[in-house]
Amino acid sequence: MLFASAFGLLLLAGIASAQELEPRAYSASPIGTNFIDVGYTRLSGDVLTDPSLPITNVQAQINAMSAAYVRSFGLAGHSATLAVGLPYVDGSLSGNVIDAPSDIHRSGMGDLKLRFGYNILGSPALTPEEFARRTPTASLGVSLTISAPTGQYTPDRLVNIGTNRWAFKPEIGISKPFGKWFLEASAGAYFFTSNEHFYGDKVRTQDPLAVVQLHGGYTFRPGLWVAADIGYVDGGGTSLDGVAKKDKQSNARYGLTCSAPLARGWSAKVALSNGLVTRVGGDYQSITFAVQYRWFDR
């Protein structure tokens, strides 16, 4: 029971931290573009906890499959995007509680994600033909990501796939090309509502979690690019019935992402990431494979 209490909700937390490294999130697209993305992420590694707890050698193995749809459109003369995604998660945690082995396994649908992005500077609404003739320039965008409590959740379990709460992440990002090179940076924060039905009929709250990302990459030709990524999160400490836990995050990750065209309208992406500094939470090695199909309105 102590093991579960210490690691409740870490399955989803691990996935969230891995997916924070996302280059080209603010790159421009022609209006009327549709994307379908199917991906697989494998997370494995240590889970770092409060050293005062009698829990050691904690390991996590998490597999996540996801499907997403993205559409770009024009809004007030600038380009905008709307995305919806849904993950399926299968994960296991193992470790020693007072030197006794313990294991937890969960699988099920995760929380639904919605994202609205809007480029306020440097990305006018262009048709595919106009977009192909443009000269790339710097762009500034804003976005709002919403996580809805649709995932699998059972109040009498301490470890769940879903979080049974809403989360909102406003963010601002900038993208700047330098010939075939590009540089991107973004900063935002997650804000969480309370989980009113946490294990034991408790109320679980979480402080805001700040997120900063930096990406630099090179485009060999349209659709073929590589990027180096780094991300940092800070905050996110939790409380149960107003009693604060010692789980404030101050973690950094680094990674590498590569995208390549496969055929007309098709592309593939491979992303690798690892923990650089992990104070509390999952110190994961992550690998992601994704396939995307793109088409234009006619």
C-alpha positions as CSV (number, residue, x, y, z in Angstrom):
1,M,0.0,0.0,0.0
2,L,2.9,2.4,0.8
3,F,4.3,1.7,-2.6
4,A,1.1,2.6,-4.4
5,S,0.7,5.7,-2.3
6,A,4.1,7.0,-3.3
7,F,3.6,6.4,-7.0
8,G,0.0,7.0,-7.7
9,L,-0.5,8.6,-11.1
10,L,3.2,8.3,-12.1
11,L,2.3,6.4,-15.3
12,L,0.6,9.4,-16.8
13,A,3.1,11.8,-15.3
14,G,5.9,10.0,-17.1
15,I,4.2,10.2,-20.4
16,A,3.5,13.9,-20.0
17,S,7.2,14.6,-19.2
18,A,8.4,12.7,-22.2
19,Q,6.0,14.3,-24.7
20,E,7.1,17.8,-23.6
21,L,10.0,17.7,-26.1
22,E,8.1,18.6,-29.2
23,P,9.9,20.6,-31.9
24,R,8.1,22.4,-34.8
25,A,5.0,23.0,-32.6
26,Y,4.9,26.6,-33.8
27,S,5.9,26.0,-37.4
28,A,3.6,27.4,-40.1
29,S,1.2,25.3,-42.2
30,P,-1.0,26.3,-45.2
31,I,-4.6,26.7,-44.4
32,G,-6.8,23.7,-45.2
33,T,-4.2,21.2,-44.2
34,N,-5.3,18.0,-42.4
35,F,-3.0,15.6,-40.4
36,I,-3.6,12.2,-38.9
37,D,-0.8,11.0,-36.6
38,V,-0.4,7.6,-35.1
39,G,2.5,7.0,-32.6
40,Y,4.1,4.7,-30.1
41,T,6.2,5.7,-27.1
42,R,8.3,3.5,-24.9
43,L,9.4,4.8,-21.5
44,S,11.7,2.9,-19.2
45,G,13.9,3.8,-16.3
46,D,14.1,4.8,-12.6
47,V,11.6,6.6,-10.5
48,L,13.1,9.0,-8.0
49,T,11.3,9.5,-4.7
50,D,11.5,11.2,-1.3
51,P,14.6,9.5,0.2
52,S,12.9,9.3,3.6
53,L,10.4,6.7,2.3
54,P,11.4,3.0,2.7
55,I,11.1,2.4,-1.0
56,T,14.1,1.5,-3.2
57,N,15.0,0.2,-6.7
58,V,11.8,1.6,-8.3
59,Q,11.6,0.9,-12.1
60,A,8.9,1.8,-14.6
61,Q,8.1,0.3,-18.0
62,I,5.5,2.2,-19.9
63,N,4.1,1.7,-23.4
64,A,1.8,4.4,-24.9
65,M,0.0,4.3,-28.2
66,S,-1.7,7.5,-29.5
67,A,-3.8,8.8,-32.3
68,A,-4.3,12.5,-33.2
69,Y,-6.0,14.7,-35.8
70,V,-4.8,18.2,-36.6
71,R,-6.4,20.8,-38.9
72,S,-5.0,24.2,-39.9
73,F,-7.2,27.1,-40.9
74,G,-7.2,30.9,-41.2
75,L,-8.4,33.2,-38.4
76,A,-8.3,37.0,-38.6
77,G,-5.7,36.8,-41.4
78,H,-3.3,34.4,-39.6
79,S,-2.8,30.7,-39.5
80,A,-4.3,28.6,-36.7
81,T,-4.5,24.9,-35.7
82,L,-6.9,22.7,-33.8
83,A,-5.7,19.3,-32.6
84,V,-7.3,16.4,-30.7
85,G,-5.4,13.3,-29.4
86,L,-6.2,10.2,-27.4
87,P,-3.6,7.8,-25.8
88,Y,-3.8,4.2,-24.7
89,V,-1.4,3.3,-21.9
90,D,0.0,0.0,-20.7
91,G,2.5,0.4,-17.8
92,S,4.2,-1.4,-14.9
93,L,6.0,-0.2,-11.8
94,S,8.2,-2.4,-9.6
95,G,10.3,-1.8,-6.5
96,N,11.1,-2.8,-3.0
97,V,9.0,-1.7,0.0
98,I,11.0,-2.3,3.2
99,D,13.1,-4.8,1.1
100,A,9.9,-6.7,-0.1
101,P,9.3,-6.7,-3.9
102,S,6.2,-5.1,-5.1
103,D,4.6,-4.7,-8.5
104,I,1.8,-2.7,-10.1
105,H,0.4,-2.9,-13.6
106,R,-2.3,-0.8,-15.3
107,S,-3.6,-0.5,-18.8
108,G,-6.4,1.6,-20.4
109,M,-7.4,4.8,-22.2
110,G,-5.7,8.0,-21.1
111,D,-7.1,11.5,-20.9
112,L,-8.2,13.3,-24.0
113,K,-6.1,16.2,-25.2
114,L,-7.2,19.3,-27.1
115,R,-4.9,22.0,-28.4
116,F,-5.6,25.3,-30.1
117,G,-2.7,27.2,-31.6
118,Y,-2.7,30.6,-33.2
119,N,0.3,32.4,-34.9
120,I,-0.1,36.1,-34.0
121,L,2.9,37.4,-35.9
122,G,4.7,36.3,-39.1
123,S,2.4,33.5,-40.2
124,P,-0.3,34.8,-42.5
125,A,-3.1,32.5,-43.6
126,L,-1.9,31.1,-47.0
127,T,-3.2,28.6,-49.4
128,P,-0.9,25.6,-50.2
129,E,0.1,27.3,-53.5
130,E,0.9,30.6,-51.7
131,F,2.7,28.8,-48.9
132,A,5.0,27.0,-51.4
133,R,6.1,30.4,-52.9
134,R,6.6,32.2,-49.5
135,T,9.9,33.1,-48.0
136,P,10.0,31.7,-44.4
137,T,10.2,34.4,-41.7
138,A,10.1,34.4,-37.9
139,S,6.8,33.7,-36.3
140,L,5.3,34.2,-32.8
141,G,2.4,32.0,-31.6
142,V,0.3,31.2,-28.6
143,S,-1.5,28.0,-27.7
144,L,-3.9,26.5,-25.2
145,T,-3.7,22.7,-24.4
146,I,-6.6,21.2,-22.4
147,S,-6.5,17.7,-20.8
148,A,-10.0,16.4,-20.1
149,P,-10.7,13.7,-17.4
150,T,-11.8,11.0,-19.8
151,G,-9.1,8.4,-19.0
152,Q,-9.6,5.2,-17.0
153,Y,-9.9,6.0,-13.3
154,T,-11.1,4.0,-10.3
155,P,-11.3,6.0,-7.0
156,D,-10.4,2.9,-4.9
157,R,-7.0,2.6,-6.7
158,L,-4.1,4.8,-5.9
159,V,-2.5,4.2,-9.3
160,N,-4.6,5.1,-12.3
161,I,-4.1,5.9,-16.0
162,G,-6.5,8.9,-15.9
163,T,-6.1,11.8,-13.5
164,N,-9.8,12.6,-12.8
165,R,-9.3,16.3,-13.2
166,W,-8.9,19.0,-15.9
167,A,-5.5,20.5,-16.8
168,F,-4.9,23.7,-18.8
169,K,-1.6,24.8,-20.4
170,P,-1.4,28.3,-22.0
171,E,1.9,28.7,-23.8
172,I,3.8,31.2,-26.0
173,G,6.4,30.2,-28.6
174,I,8.6,31.6,-31.2
175,S,10.2,30.1,-34.4
176,K,13.0,31.7,-36.3
177,P,14.6,30.3,-39.5
178,F,18.3,31.0,-40.4
179,G,18.5,29.6,-43.9
180,K,18.2,25.9,-43.5
181,W,18.7,26.1,-39.8
182,F,15.9,26.9,-37.4
183,L,15.6,27.9,-33.7
184,E,12.5,27.5,-31.6
185,A,11.6,28.4,-28.0
186,S,8.5,28.2,-25.9
187,A,7.3,28.8,-22.3
188,G,4.1,27.8,-20.6
189,A,2.6,26.4,-17.5
190,Y,0.1,23.7,-16.6
191,F,-2.8,24.6,-14.2
192,F,-4.8,21.8,-12.6
193,T,-8.2,21.5,-11.1
194,S,-8.7,19.4,-8.0
195,N,-9.3,15.6,-8.0
196,E,-12.2,15.5,-5.6
197,H,-12.3,11.7,-5.5
198,F,-8.7,10.6,-4.7
199,Y,-8.1,7.4,-2.9
200,G,-9.6,7.3,0.6
201,D,-12.1,10.0,-0.3
202,K,-9.4,12.7,-0.2
203,V,-9.0,15.8,-2.3
204,R,-5.8,15.9,-4.3
205,T,-4.5,19.3,-5.6
206,Q,-1.4,20.2,-7.6
207,D,0.5,23.5,-7.9
208,P,1.1,25.0,-11.4
209,L,3.9,23.3,-13.4
210,A,6.1,25.6,-15.5
211,V,7.4,24.2,-18.8
212,V,10.2,25.7,-20.9
213,Q,11.5,24.2,-24.2
214,L,14.3,25.0,-26.6
215,H,14.9,23.4,-30.0
216,G,17.5,23.9,-32.7
217,G,17.6,22.0,-36.0
218,Y,18.5,21.8,-39.7
219,T,16.2,21.2,-42.7
220,F,17.8,19.2,-45.5
221,R,14.8,19.5,-47.7
222,P,11.0,19.9,-47.2
223,G,9.9,17.2,-44.8
224,L,13.4,16.0,-43.9
225,W,14.8,17.7,-40.8
226,V,16.6,16.9,-37.5
227,A,16.4,18.8,-34.2
228,A,18.1,18.8,-30.9
229,D,15.8,19.4,-28.0
230,I,15.9,20.4,-24.3
231,G,13.1,21.0,-21.8
232,Y,12.8,22.0,-18.2
233,V,9.9,21.7,-15.8
234,D,9.5,23.3,-12.3
235,G,6.8,23.2,-9.7
236,G,3.8,20.8,-9.7
237,G,4.0,19.9,-6.0
238,T,0.9,18.0,-4.7
239,S,-1.3,18.1,-1.6
240,L,-3.8,15.8,0.0
241,D,-6.6,17.5,2.0
242,G,-4.3,20.5,2.2
243,V,-1.2,18.7,3.4
244,A,1.7,19.3,1.1
245,K,3.8,16.4,-0.2
246,K,7.6,16.6,-0.8
247,D,7.2,16.1,-4.6
248,K,7.9,19.5,-6.2
249,Q,9.6,18.9,-9.6
250,S,12.7,20.5,-11.0
251,N,13.6,18.3,-13.9
252,A,15.3,18.7,-17.2
253,R,15.4,16.5,-20.3
254,Y,17.3,16.4,-23.6
255,G,16.6,14.7,-26.8
256,L,16.9,14.3,-30.6
257,T,14.1,14.3,-33.2
258,C,14.2,13.3,-36.8
259,S,11.4,13.6,-39.4
260,A,11.6,12.1,-43.0
261,P,9.1,11.9,-45.9
262,L,8.0,8.4,-46.9
263,A,5.7,8.9,-49.9
264,R,3.4,11.6,-51.1
265,G,1.5,12.9,-48.1
266,W,3.3,10.4,-45.7
267,S,6.1,11.1,-43.2
268,A,7.7,9.3,-40.3
269,K,9.3,10.7,-37.1
270,V,11.7,9.1,-34.6
271,A,12.4,10.9,-31.2
272,L,14.8,9.9,-28.5
273,S,15.1,11.6,-25.1
274,N,16.7,11.1,-21.7
275,G,16.7,12.7,-18.3
276,L,19.4,15.4,-17.8
277,V,18.5,16.4,-14.2
278,T,15.7,14.6,-12.2
279,R,14.9,15.6,-8.7
280,V,11.5,13.9,-8.3
281,G,9.6,11.6,-10.7
282,G,10.6,9.5,-13.6
283,D,14.2,9.5,-14.9
284,Y,13.1,7.9,-18.1
285,Q,14.7,6.9,-21.4
286,S,12.2,7.5,-24.1
287,I,11.8,6.5,-27.7
288,T,8.9,7.5,-30.0
289,F,7.9,6.3,-33.5
290,A,5.2,8.1,-35.3
291,V,3.7,8.0,-38.8
292,Q,1.7,10.9,-40.2
293,Y,-0.5,11.4,-43.2
294,R,-1.3,14.8,-44.6
295,W,-3.8,16.0,-47.1
296,F,-5.3,19.3,-48.3
297,D,-8.8,20.5,-48.7
298,R,-10.1,20.4,-52.3
